Amino acid sequence: MTGATRLGFAVQLKFLTWRGRFPKMRLELPPDAVEHVAKQVGIAASELGFYDFTSRVAKRHRSELRDLTGWHECSKTDLVKLVSHLVDVI
């Protein structure tokens, strides 16, 4: 990966570990965090403007990141488990 693609992938990974989900749009990303990640991957922060979070590439990145981290999209089974847990706790 290079340029905006590399930065977009890295930003999505960091947002996932920070918020437990993927960003829906660029406006959710704190500018100082983007700048920090950009420095780490060696890409100018302004390159993120060329990364479309709704593109097929971004969707593929999210899929790859879920595989890498072991996270998965919430299913009905997950929802039932959560509700059951909350009922037990409350």
QUIWOCOR-V731228 format. One record per backbone hydrogen bond with DSSP energy under -0.5 kcal/mol. NH is the residue of the N-H (numbers start at 0). CO is the residue of the C=O. If there is no record, write none. Layout:
nh;co
NH;CO
NH;CO
//
This chain:
nh;co
4;1
5;1
6;2
7;3
8;4
9;5
10;6
11;7
12;8
13;9
14;10
15;11
16;12
17;13
18;14
19;14
19;15
20;14
27;24
28;25
29;27
32;29
33;29
34;30
35;31
36;32
37;33
38;34
39;35
40;36
41;37
42;37
46;43
47;44
48;45
49;46
50;47
51;49
52;50
54;51
58;54
59;55
60;56
61;57
62;58
63;59
64;60
65;61
66;62
67;63
68;64
69;65
70;65
78;74
79;75
80;76
81;77
82;78
83;79
84;80
85;81
86;82
87;83
88;84
89;85
//
